[in-house]
Amino acid sequence: MVTNHNIFAISSDGEQNNVNVASTWGDSPMYRFDKSFEENAALGPSFDGPFPHVPKVPQKSLLGLAVNSRFGVAAGPGINSKWLSTYSKLGFDILTYKTVRLYERIAHPVPNFAFIDPHSNVYEDDSTANTLAAPTLPLDVAPTGGSIGMPSLPPEFWQRDIEVTKHALLDGQVLIASIVGTTQPGMAQSDFVQEFETLAQMVVDAGADIVEANLSCPNVNVAEGAVYKDLALSRDIALAVRRGARGRPVLLKVGHLGHSLDGFLRTVAGAADGVVMMNALARKVEDPDGRPYFGASRHMAGVHGGAIYQLSLDAVKKATQLIRAEQLDLRIIGVGGASTPERAAAFVEAGADAALVASSALVLPFMACALKAQRPDV
Ligand SMILES: Cc1cc2nc3c(=O)[nH]c(=O)nc-3n(C[C@H](O)[C@H](O)[C@H](O)COP(=O)(O)O)c2cc1C
């Protein structure tokens, strides 16, 4: 599957740069799908350049911070400073450092990604299987499934590396650090909450501009992956992160809230500054013979990319309407298939403060340039 991307980047001095890039899932993505997550982390992105000229756009604001555009990478592709400094040079302005823990944790083995048949039952429920298929849609809108787990290097590594990342950012770019507490057998809930406060303090000390608490991960089989379904616990975590973040904005990352959306927003308003919605959908992913594609213990995987765009956009619309109607003290950041200029702009037009992209950023390096060339207002 080959997708051609023509990017016409017009610089502030009127110079036009044409970048014509052929991206394939197999040959030239930034993420090496045949290698482990740890190898991808160590090697950095597979991007040989040349770096395109990033169109200059008018500055905007995100949570009181100056940003060039309200577009960037969600937690995931920003594996470490090598990855984030590359996205920064490619014009992504909101850069999320992938979720870190207090304890080292390795990722699930390869395979970690697959294309999902666009005719699958992604919107049904989590008991329905979604099958694999060769991509039949352009890469920027193709549905994908992923199973990585929530790996983390130890704090000694990521504290220094967040610092390195922060120094690599350009003017008008901000760094979000995503954190998660690690559940242990018999752990008291108060200790789990306290871990978020400790982590928030550590990432702020390392230089994060914004702290994001990950309350959702579709492919870890433990309670820490579905904290957002517990409204009181979500609020306690928001308040703990607020204490640790010492004045930096606090975001909560959630999964698909469905009917609990309104209740969640009312509960966390005032405790957190914003909600990042949404994480991948937890769904069964199978090969065409009905076998769990990622292995029996990883039947449920995260479905992301084009498959969840409409669901995510609808949720963002509902959230921003409620916030306006009830004058809640809360911002929304849209995530979910925001991989084309039109889709990213739709999130902002729906009232989101920003749009972020994850899975497609592993494959398509020039999305931010395309957005800036087409929609300098975003
Ligand atoms: C490779 C990869 C790793 C991810 N890791 C995290 C993570 O560590 N923390 C998190 O909150 N979300 C993580 N996500 C979820 C994304 O942030 C995002 O919510 C989801 O993929 C939907 O966005 P998309 O359709 O643009 O991929 C990850 C996604 C991908 C593709």
The ligand as an SDF file (V2000), in Angstrom:
LIG
                    3D

 31 33  0  0  0  0  0  0  0  0999 V2000
    2.0820    3.3860   19.4310 C   0  0  0  0  0  0  0  0  0  0  0  0
    1.0670    3.9500   20.3610 C   0  0  0  0  0  0  0  0  0  0  0  0
    1.3810    4.0520   21.6990 C   0  0  0  0  0  0  0  0  0  0  0  0
    0.4840    4.6360   22.5800 C   0  0  0  0  0  0  0  0  0  0  0  0
    0.8470    4.8150   23.8770 N   0  0  0  0  0  0  0  0  0  0  0  0
    0.0490    5.5220   24.7160 C   0  0  0  0  0  0  0  0  0  0  0  0
    0.4790    5.8410   26.0200 C   0  0  0  0  0  0  0  0  0  0  0  0
    1.5800    5.4910   26.4560 O   0  0  0  0  0  0  0  0  0  0  0  0
   -0.3620    6.5720   26.7980 N   0  0  0  0  0  0  0  0  0  0  0  0
   -1.5880    7.0040   26.3650 C   0  0  0  0  0  0  0  0  0  0  0  0
   -2.2880    7.7000   27.0980 O   0  0  0  0  0  0  0  0  0  0  0  0
   -2.0170    6.7010   25.1140 N   0  0  0  0  0  0  0  0  0  0  0  0
   -1.2320    5.9850   24.2920 C   0  0  0  0  0  0  0  0  0  0  0  0
   -1.6540    5.7090   23.0070 N   0  0  0  0  0  0  0  0  0  0  0  0
   -3.0120    6.1260   22.5740 C   0  0  0  0  0  0  0  0  0  0  0  0
   -2.9690    7.4160   21.7800 C   0  0  0  0  0  0  0  0  0  0  0  0
   -2.4870    8.4950   22.5540 O   0  0  0  0  0  0  0  0  0  0  0  0
   -4.3440    7.7930   21.2080 C   0  0  0  0  0  0  0  0  0  0  0  0
   -5.2240    8.0700   22.2580 O   0  0  0  0  0  0  0  0  0  0  0  0
   -4.9890    6.7270   20.3260 C   0  0  0  0  0  0  0  0  0  0  0  0
   -4.0250    6.0130   19.5800 O   0  0  0  0  0  0  0  0  0  0  0  0
   -5.9950    7.3650   19.3660 C   0  0  0  0  0  0  0  0  0  0  0  0
   -5.3600    8.3070   18.5310 O   0  0  0  0  0  0  0  0  0  0  0  0
   -5.0070    7.9760   16.9690 P   0  0  0  0  0  0  0  0  0  0  0  0
   -6.2760    7.5540   16.3450 O   0  0  0  0  0  0  0  0  0  0  0  0
   -4.4590    9.2490   16.4290 O   0  0  0  0  0  0  0  0  0  0  0  0
   -4.0000    6.8730   17.0040 O   0  0  0  0  0  0  0  0  0  0  0  0
   -0.7770    5.0930   22.1140 C   0  0  0  0  0  0  0  0  0  0  0  0
   -1.0990    4.9330   20.7530 C   0  0  0  0  0  0  0  0  0  0  0  0
   -0.2020    4.3720   19.8760 C   0  0  0  0  0  0  0  0  0  0  0  0
   -0.5640    4.2350   18.4340 C   0  0  0  0  0  0  0  0  0  0  0  0
  1  2  1  0
  2  3  1  0
  2 30  2  0
  3  4  2  0
  4  5  1  0
  4 28  1  0
  5  6  2  0
  6  7  1  0
  6 13  1  0
  7  8  2  0
  7  9  1  0
  9 10  1  0
 10 11  2  0
 10 12  1  0
 12 13  2  0
 13 14  1  0
 14 15  1  0
 14 28  1  0
 15 16  1  0
 16 17  1  0
 16 18  1  0
 18 19  1  0
 18 20  1  0
 20 21  1  0
 20 22  1  0
 22 23  1  0
 23 24  1  0
 24 25  2  0
 24 26  1  0
 24 27  1  0
 28 29  2  0
 29 30  1  0
 30 31  1  0
M  END
$$$$
